[in-house]
Each structure stands twice: as C-alpha cells, then as structure tokens.
Amino acid sequence: MQFIDLAAQQAHMKDALDRRIQTVLAHGRYIMGPEVAELEQALAHFCGARHAITCANGTDALEMALAALGVAPGDAVFVPSFTFASTAEVVPGTGAVPYFVDVSASTFNIDVQSLDRTIAAAKRDGLRAAAVIPVDLFGLPADYDAISEIASAHGLHVLADAAQSFGASYKERSAGTLGDLTTSSFFPAKPLGCYGDGGVVFTDNDGWAELIRSYRVHGKGREKYDNVRLGRNSRLDTLQAAILLEKLAHFPKEIDARQRIADIYTDALAETVTVPRVPDACGSVWAQYTLRLQSRDQRDTVRERLKEDGIPTEVYYPKPLHRQGAFNGHRGDPEGLPVSEELSETVLALPMHPYLSNDDQQRVIDALKSSLP
Ligand SMILES: *Cc1c(COP(=O)(O)O)cnc(C)c1O
C-alpha cells in the first residue's frame, strides 16, 4: 500500500498523458510553450481568479508574491508555526521578520486570537505589520473572514498559502481567490501535482500580476532583453504544464473521491481517535487525512503497529517551525505556541489519495482500531 499512490493515478490516465507529452515533443517549445498559457487560463477559470501566473515551484510563488506586495526591511510578516518550512523561509530574504502565530487544534490553521496578540507584539517591537500568510493546512482553508477582518484593521495584506488546498472551498469561494494574493504548488504529492516542481500565483490585481510575470523572467519589461527590475528564472516547464492540463481534467472527480474516502475514515474512526473536523461552509481537498492521538507515546506506538502491518503513515509536522534551528531566536506570540507544539507530538496522517481502494482503506481502519486499547 502507498501513502500517496501516484502510480495508480498514472495508470488511470496514461494514454492521455502520453499524448500530451508527445504533442510537446513534436512542437518543441519547451519553455513557455502554448500549454503554459492554456494551463494558466484553465487554472484561473477553475478557481475564479482573474490571473494565474505559473512558476517553478510553490516556494518561488510565495517569494514573488511577497516581492509584489513590497514587503521590505522594517516589516513583520505573520506565519503559522505548524506548517511546512517554505511558508516562513521566504520571509527573511525580503528583509522582513517572520513572526510565528499559533494554530487552532481543531482545524490546524492559524488561530486569529494568537494572530491578534502577535501583531501587537510586532508593533511593540517597532515594526510595520505588513502581511499575514495563512496556510490552508492539509487542504482545509483557513478562516479567511476572521483573518481579513484583523488584516484590514491593521492594514495587513493577506497572502494565502494554498500549496495544499487548490480545489478546496470556503463559503462558496474557491482556494485561489481567498487572499489578496494566493500561491499554490504542483509538487507531485500535492492534490494537483505534476511530475517535477511547479507553482502558481493567483490574484485579481492587474498590477501585482504584471509584476510577477516580470519577476519570473529576470525582471523583464516589454521585451525579454529589457530588464526593468531584478527578477529571477522561475518559469513552469511546458512539459509540466501539459501534464497538469491532463491532470486538471481528472481533478474534479478526484476531489469527489478524496471526500468519499475522508467520509469513510471519519465514520469509522470518530469514536476511536480525534478525527479532522471541517467547519460549516468549508470544503477540504484532503491533501492529508490527519488524526490526533492522545500523546506522543500513543502516536508513535500506533505508527509502529501500522508499519508492522505494512501500512504507511506520516507525521506532518514533527517539529513546529519556531523550534527549528533555522528560526533560532524567533519571534512570535508572546503567550507562546502551545498548540503547535502539542500537535507536532500527536498528529498522524493516514494513507489518502483518490485511488485508495475500499479493501486497502478497510485494512487501515482495522489495523488502527486494533492498535488502540
Ligand atoms: C509544499 C508546500 C510549499 C512549497 O511548495 P514547493 O512547490 O515544494 O516549493 C509551501 N507551503 C506549504 C504549506 C506546502 O505544503
């Protein structure tokens, strides 16, 4: 059994993928070929954003979005501690200081009270509160209404890190449209993944979109050899765009399958362990199905027992970012980040992908139940 079975997905669409790849090999426009623009239109249409600007990976997408916002030295940027490293890693490069915010135990997403306290702390430190980067962890959108209210009260921009949540929804709106700018990733294991690295920035703002289109090609102006600002090389390969176009066509059905599988886990396990909860009016895309156990000991024992039964599990994330060496001397919520710390000791992610068979899923459920008292 695979934790995320990309081979099963590939078998499902192999012929169509081969045709898409052959088309690129035939036209030979490997950089910014026609598939890139076609994909950008399809992605924007899928989520309802005005602009989708593809790029080399989800981390570059975050970096270019921060640059478009003009985040600079003297600024504070607020990030959850319970997330993947990229979310915070991109901040120091702008000269701004990342401030770590705690998360809610029930949604794994940014806790708005902690955000409020942390903004006040940054202001006391003499910094300008510039932006917040909510993460839609494990595929569930953060509470954007509550975040936007705080953000507008303090003049903060909202940069949504939707690396795990493209395809999710929040109150009739889709991930991709929930922040002033939204980024996502096409890393192979994400809900919509390519066969390499890839990323995208979404925005409705024409000015930011133009800046990001320039950053991704060396700060180009009207023409390629007209460098009007400092940029970088962060284009999505045409081959990856072709693969994504095919995968996007299957994506709505895959989202339904993920939801069906999540429902089966929840029905079977809700009385045994703490299962993930999706707030009303939200739709998760179930990048991960993450349980909480009662203690680190219990989590590690269950994980070991499942492993003996040939069932792969993962711990996302074993260490909150404010405990990582890279962020030594971090700043953050003055009351501490107890929830991020506890979650890193007690979470366990189960096999989750749209091609998980009923039999395999039942094996996971049975093994999990028998591993607990
Ligand atoms: C995967 C991920 C990223 C980074 O995406 P890459 O394409 O790997 O650079 C950023 N933020 C979160 C929350 C992620 O899960």
Ligand as a Chemical Component Dictionary entry (heavy atoms), coordinates in Angstrom:
data_LIG
# 
_chem_comp.id                   LIG 
_chem_comp.type                 NON-POLYMER 
_chem_comp.pdbx_formal_charge   0 
_chem_comp.three_letter_code    LIG 
# 
loop_
_chem_comp_atom.comp_id 
_chem_comp_atom.atom_id 
_chem_comp_atom.alt_atom_id 
_chem_comp_atom.type_symbol 
_chem_comp_atom.charge 
_chem_comp_atom.model_Cartn_x 
_chem_comp_atom.model_Cartn_y 
_chem_comp_atom.model_Cartn_z 
_chem_comp_atom.pdbx_ordinal 
LIG C1 C1 C 0 4.544 22.203 -0.467 1  
LIG C2 C2 C 0 4.357 23.460 0.285  2  
LIG C3 C3 C 0 5.000 24.653 -0.079 3  
LIG C4 C4 C 0 6.088 24.739 -1.110 4  
LIG O1 O1 O 0 5.849 24.229 -2.332 5  
LIG P1 P1 P 0 7.067 23.750 -3.274 6  
LIG O2 O2 O 0 6.421 23.627 -4.605 7  
LIG O3 O3 O 0 7.548 22.447 -2.722 8  
LIG O4 O4 O 0 8.121 24.794 -3.228 9  
LIG C5 C5 C 0 4.683 25.812 0.602  10 
LIG N1 N1 N 0 3.809 25.807 1.614  11 
LIG C6 C6 C 0 3.192 24.684 2.021  12 
LIG C7 C7 C 0 2.220 24.750 3.146  13 
LIG C8 C8 C 0 3.455 23.454 1.383  14 
LIG O5 O5 O 0 2.836 22.352 1.796  15 
# 
loop_
_chem_comp_bond.comp_id 
_chem_comp_bond.atom_id_1 
_chem_comp_bond.atom_id_2 
_chem_comp_bond.value_order 
_chem_comp_bond.pdbx_ordinal 
LIG C1 C2 SING 1  
LIG C2 C3 SING 2  
LIG C2 C8 DOUB 3  
LIG C3 C4 SING 4  
LIG C3 C5 DOUB 5  
LIG C4 O1 SING 6  
LIG O1 P1 SING 7  
LIG P1 O2 DOUB 8  
LIG P1 O3 SING 9  
LIG P1 O4 SING 10 
LIG C5 N1 SING 11 
LIG N1 C6 DOUB 12 
LIG C6 C7 SING 13 
LIG C6 C8 SING 14 
LIG C8 O5 SING 15 
# 
